[in-house]
């Protein structure tokens, strides 16, 4: 059994961010990742010719201060790449007809009378304690919300957002300070996943294919065992996996924390990413497509970082759609034959589904964690955004770091 200063279960962006802070503090951590790749929801795929596209998270902003701190502090910082004009255009797919628009032209889809009568009162309504549906229905009207706004908002987390809290932990929108010296909207050279490689190059160790089987209390810290029997001990432990996995692993050693984490609801999303020749698709270049009533939540494109030869689209599907039907729907929306799909990649992701009481759930987890050297981080605290993950990991390291 090997002793380490810090052990981290989970190699997604939350676990890697926690590892980066530990490494910067001189505590060389070991990250244990069950799959054969790091990054989690940061999943930049690359074809044989080097063309990359996103199967998961796809956009970064100059308000992502916690993530930028990590990127700039890596031994080899990833290079920032601006997102082009295509980021300003998106498609609304209704009844088989695609309408291309910009951020402001979406208001043309609203019923004017309902918008004019509801907006004045809604502007003064408080978000606190309300769901997304309640708040925005007050702002634009219930019909406008259901017909237009709900599909666009639901496209962000690839699930219905009606019950999401309108403010606070789990909400979609947050005010964050912006860095004036950084591009407002950008990605990294090679995709958002480039930050994964940059962090992995810091003073930390990684073991992929290391599915954790058990977490135990041991001595003055923790003992972690993986499926093949290897074991490590550490005085500080980070758990950065989905809520169900975290609850299962902590059930014996930390039952109160496990119970609190188990209250977080989740959904699964099946994503299909495809690469096509640029000439094969007639769709105008745009950032994403949102359907109003379909089997998928959204189709996100690589168009904002244009390529001379290829285009890429990642469709995020609703539950219950078969693999054949997913592939068929991709072809139909793009208007291409099956042999036009140069590369097809599929992935299933578990995402949190925060409800009205999400703030109370997060508070219960944090109260159960107080006073210990166990850090729990992920995309189910402040929110699903990359920045929410990085900021949570920074705060958790500050709480559990030796000497804190």
N, C-alpha and C positions, 0 to 999 in steps of 0.2 A: 504494500500500500504506500502510495507516494503522497507526501505532504506538499501542498501548494498554498501560497498566501491568499489567493482568491480563486474560487471555482464559479463558473457561470454556465448554467444549463440553458441552451438555446442560442443559436448563432444567427438570428435575424438582426435587423438594425437595432432593436432594443438591447439585445444581449451584447452586440458588438460595441454599441455606444457605452454601455456600462464597462466593458472590457477596456475601451480606450481611456476612460477616466481613471480606471485602476492602474493601467500601464503608465499613464502620465504621472501618477502619484508614486511611481517606483515599485508598485506591487505587480509583479509579472503574473497575469491571470491565465488560466486555462479555460477555454471555451469548448463545451461539449455540445456538438450538433448531431441530431439523430439522422438527418438526411445526408446526401453526398455533396451538398452544396451549401454555402453560406448565403445570407441575405434575406431569407424569408420573403416578405412582400416586395422587397427590392430585387427584381428578377429581370435583369437585362440579358437577353439571349442574343447569340451571335451566329449567323449563318456561315457556311464554308468560305464565302468570299469576304468575310469580315463585316458585312452589313449587320447592324445591331437594331434591336427593337425591344420594347418593354412588354413583359407579360404581367407586370404588376404596377406598382407606383410609377408615375411618369413625369411629374413636374415638380420643380423646386422654385422657391421664391426668396427674395431678399429679406423676408421677415422670418426666415428659418435660422434664427440666431444660434440655437444650440447645435444644429447640424453644421452650420458654417464654422463654428468654433472647432469642431472635430475635423472637418475637411481641411481647414487652414493649419491645423496642428499636426497633421499626419507627416511622416517622414517624406513621402512623395505625394503632395496634395493633388487631388484630381483637378483637371483643367475645366473651367466653366465654359459652357457653350450657350450662346443666346438662342432662344426659340424664335423662329421667324414669323412672318405675317400670317401663316396658316393658323397660328394659335388664336387669332382673333375671329376665326370663322368656325361655325359648327352647323351640324345638320339636324333638323327635326323631321323624324320619319313618322308620318301619320297616314293611315289607310293606304300604305304602299307608296306614298308620294313623299319625296324628300325635298324639304325647303332649306336652302342655305341662308344663314343669317349671322348677324353679329350680336354682341352682348346687349345693345340697346334695342335692336329690332325685335327681340323676344316680346317686348311689350305690345307689339302689334298683334300678337296672338291672343292677348287678353280681351275679354269682353269689356268694352270701354265704359259702359254705364256702371257695371258692377265695380270696376276699378275706381271710377271717380267717386262713387258713393261710399266705398269702404276705406279707401286710402287715408282720408283726413283723420278718421277715428283711429285707424290702425297705427298711424305714425306715433301716436302718444301711448300706445299700449306697451306694457312692460313684458319682457321675455321671461323673466324669472318665474319658475313654477309652471310654465306653459310648455306644451309639446310643439314641435315644428308645425304640425298641422294647425293647431290652435292659433299660433302666432301669425303665420303667413296667411291663413284664411281671414283673419281680422284685417290684414294689410291689403290683400288683393281681392278678397272675396272667396267664398268656398268653392264656387264653380271654377274660377280662374286658377285657384290652387290645384284642384283635382285634375283639371284638363291640361294645364301647361306647366305650372311650377313644380308640382310633385314629381313628374317624370325627370325633370332636370336635376332636382335635388337628390332623388333616389339614385341617379346615375353615379353620383360621387362615391357612396359606400357600397354600391351594387346590392341594394336591399331597400325595402320600403322605409321611408324616413318619417312617416306620420307620427310615430310615438317617440322619436328622438327628442331629447330635451332641447328647447330652443336656445338655452343659454347654459353655461357652466360645463362641468365634465360630461363628455359624450356629445356635445353639440357640434354642429358642422362649421360654424363660423366663430372666429375669435379675433380680437384685435391684438396685433403684435407689432412691436417697433420694427421699422424697416431700416435696412442698411443702405445708406445713400451711395456707398462706394461699390455696391454689388448690383449686378443686373436684376431687374425686377422679376423676370421670369426666365429660368434657365434650366439646363440639364448639365451633366458632365460629359466630357468626351468619352464615348463608349457607353453612355447611358447612366442612369442614376446608380446602377450597380457598381460603378467605378469607385464609389465611396467604400464599398465592401472590401475591394482589393487594397485600397489605401489604408484602411484600418488594420487589415490583416498583416500589413507590413510594419506595424508598430511593435513595441516590445511586449508581445503576447503570444500565447501558443493556442493552437486550434486542433481539435480532433473531430473530424467528420465521420459519419457512420457510427457515431457513439450514442446510441439510444439509452438514456438513463432509465434504469430499472428500479432504483430505490434511493431515497434520501433518508438519512438517519441522523439523529443527534449523536455526536461523538466527542468525548473529552470536552475541550473548551470551544468546540465548533461543530463542524458538519462532516459527515461521511457520505460520499456519493459513489454508487456502483452502477456500472453500465451493463448492458445485456450480456456481453462476453465475459463478465466476471472481473474486469479491471476495477480498481477502487482508488479513490483519492480522498484526502482529508484537507480541510481548510478552515480557518477561523471566520472567513467571510464567504457567504454563498449568495449568488444571484440566480433567480429563476425568471427566465424570459421566454416563456412558451405560452401557447393558447390557454385560456382559462380552464378548460376541462382537463388538459394534461397537467397543468400546475396543481389543480385541486387533487388529482389522483396521486401525484408524486408527494404531496405534502400531507396527505390524509393521516399518516401514522405519526410522523415527526411533529407536525404543526396542525393539529385538527381544527383549531379556531380559525387559522388563516385559510386553510383549505375550504372550510364552510363558507367563509366570506367570499372567496374567489369563485366558488361554485355557483354563486348567485348571478354571475355575469352570463347573460344570454348570448348565444352565438348563431351564426348562419354559415352555410357553405356556399361557395361560388365556384362554378366551373368556367374556366377561361380558355378560349381558343385563340391562339395567335397565328397569323398567316403572313407569309411574304409573297408578293406577286410582282411581276414585271410592271414597271410604271405605265407602259403603253396598254396594258390589259384592262385597266380599270378606268371607267369614264367618270367616276365621282370626282367632283372638284376637290382640290386640296383643302383640307380642313382639320381641325383638332380632334373632333369627336362627332359621333352620331348618337342621338338620343331618340328612341322610339316612344310613342305615347301608349302603345298597347301591343306588346310583342313578347317573344320568349327570351329576349335578352335585355339587360339593363342599359348597356351602352356599348359602343364600338370606339375604341380609342386608337388614334393613328400615330404614325411616326412623322407625318407631314410637317409639323413645326420645325423639325430638323431635316430638311429635304435632302433627298439623295438623287443622283442623276439617273439611276437605273431601276431602283426598287421603291416600292411602298409597302408598308406593314400595317396591319389592323389587328387589334386584340378585342375580341368580343367577350363580354362578361355575361354569362347566362343565368337565368332564373333556375331554381331547383326543378328537377324532374324531367329535364330535356335529355333525350338519349344522345349518345355520341354521333350517331348517323344524322339525327335531326339537327344537331348543332352544326355539323359540317355543311349540311344542306342549306341551312339558314344563312350561314356565312357566304356561300356561293350566290344565293339569291340576292342578298343585299348588295354585294359587290358586282353582281351581274357577270360572273365569270364561270367557266367550266371547271370541273375538278382538276384537270391537268394544268390549269393556270396557277394553282396553289403550289409555289415552289418549295415552301417549307410550312409545315403545320405542327404546332406544339400545343399540348393541352396541359392544364394544371388545375388542381382543386385547392382552394384556399379557405381557411376558417377565419371568419371575421366577427368581431363583437357586434352585438345588436343592442345598443343602449336604449333604455326606456326612460320614462319620466322620473323614476326613482334612482337613476344611475348615480347621482351625486351621493346618495345615502349608501349605495353599495361600495363606492370608492372609499368613502369615509370609514365604513366598517372594515375594509381591508387594511387601511392605514392605521386604524386603532389597534388591530390585531398584530400589526408589524412593529408597533412602537417599542423601542427599547432593545431590540434585538439586532443581530448582525446578518439577518436574512433580508435581502432586497428582492422585491417582486416588481417587475417592470413589463411593459408591453403596450399594445395599442388599445387597451381597454381601460385606460385611466382618463386622462384629459380628453382624448379623442383618437381618431384613426390616422391622422396625418403623420407624416414622417417626423415633423417637428415635435409633435406631441410625444412620440416615442423617445426621441433624443433628449427632450427636456425632462421627461420622467426619469430616464436613466441617470441624467446628471444629478437630479435631486436625490435619487436613491443612493448614489455613490456618496454624496455629501453627508447623508445620514448614517451610512454603515462603515465609512472609511475608518481605518485604524486611527485612533486619536480624536475622532469626531465626538 
